Amino acid sequence: MEIPMAQKKNMIDRKYHLFDAQGKVLGRLATDIVKVLTGKDKVSYAPHIDGGDFVVVINADGIDVTGNKRTDKIYHRFSGYPGGITSIAFKDQLKKDSRKLIRQALYGMLPKNSLRDRMLTRLFIYKGAEQEHTIHVTHE
């Protein structure tokens, strides 16, 4: 007998995974986090089901990039109005709010469908080492 879809969604076992961003390269860290958020590290992975785990990232201020990206990489936003483009360099965004750098990298790597926003609700990013979640699994 097959289990109804509503019960399958309630049967997902979600754990908390801790990632320390201190000294890690942004892209390498983001790929590891995306695997956990999407649930691709689980045996029960299905692309149409949001079966990933919770992710807690600490020490976001310590994130690093390779090469000259620290000075050369620029993030752009566009308001939709004429002349409404705003740009900020990586090093300036790192000083302003380093959490946005990690969130934007993950946003671009997650699947471009309705599950992306649900996956991002399970992401918690902290600038320092203090966090308030009960962690079951840690990553180095």
Order of alpha helices (4+ residues) and beta strands (2+ residues): alpha-beta-alpha-beta-alpha-beta-beta-alpha-alpha-beta-beta
